[in-house]
Amino acid sequence: MFAPRSDFSTELAGLFKSIFWWAVAVFVIVESLLLITLARYRARRGAAEPKPVHGHTALEIGWTSRPR
């Protein structure tokens, strides 16, 4: 099925393989960072409750007026 028979299809197959492995590398990096973040900032027994951000006017203006 993926046996290239022309020069153009050989180039396309090489491009597909290249993009595939770059995507795999990005996936591994993102998932690793996600797991590190989850492990580092997990809820721990005996830790203080996080401070709520409701009513923090400067923070709410900041994330509401960010450029799109």
C-alpha positions as CSV (number, residue, x, y, z in Angstrom):
1,M,0.0,0.0,0.0
2,F,2.8,2.5,0.9
3,A,5.3,1.2,-1.7
4,P,6.2,4.3,-3.8
5,R,6.4,3.6,-7.5
6,S,7.5,7.0,-8.9
7,D,10.0,9.8,-7.9
8,F,7.1,12.1,-6.8
9,S,5.5,9.4,-4.6
10,T,8.9,8.6,-3.1
11,E,9.3,12.3,-2.2
12,L,5.8,12.4,-0.7
13,A,6.4,9.3,1.3
14,G,9.6,10.9,2.7
15,L,7.7,14.1,3.5
16,F,5.0,12.1,5.3
17,K,7.6,10.2,7.4
18,S,9.4,13.4,8.3
19,I,6.2,15.2,9.4
20,F,5.0,12.1,11.2
21,W,8.2,11.9,13.3
22,W,8.2,15.6,14.0
23,A,4.6,15.3,15.2
24,V,5.6,12.3,17.4
25,A,8.5,14.4,18.9
26,V,6.2,17.3,19.7
27,F,3.6,15.0,21.2
28,V,6.2,13.4,23.5
29,I,7.5,16.8,24.6
30,V,4.0,18.2,25.3
31,E,2.9,15.1,27.2
32,S,6.1,15.0,29.2
33,L,5.6,18.6,30.2
34,L,2.0,17.9,31.1
35,L,2.9,14.9,33.3
36,I,5.6,16.9,35.0
37,T,3.2,19.8,35.7
38,L,0.5,17.4,37.0
39,A,3.0,15.8,39.4
40,R,4.5,19.1,40.6
41,Y,1.3,21.0,41.3
42,R,-1.0,18.2,42.5
43,A,-3.1,18.7,45.6
44,R,-1.3,17.5,48.7
45,R,-2.7,16.5,52.1
46,G,-2.3,19.3,54.7
47,A,-1.6,22.0,52.1
48,A,-3.4,25.3,52.4
49,E,-6.4,25.9,50.1
50,P,-5.5,28.0,47.0
51,K,-6.5,31.7,47.1
52,P,-9.6,32.3,44.9
53,V,-9.2,34.8,42.0
54,H,-12.8,35.9,41.9
55,G,-13.0,39.6,42.4
56,H,-9.3,40.2,41.5
57,T,-10.1,43.2,39.2
58,A,-6.7,43.6,37.6
59,L,-6.4,39.9,36.7
60,E,-10.0,39.9,35.3
61,I,-9.2,43.0,33.1
62,G,-6.0,41.4,32.0
63,W,-7.5,38.1,30.7
64,T,-10.6,39.9,29.3
65,S,-8.7,42.6,27.3
66,R,-6.0,40.3,25.9
67,P,-5.4,40.7,22.1
68,R,-7.0,38.1,19.9
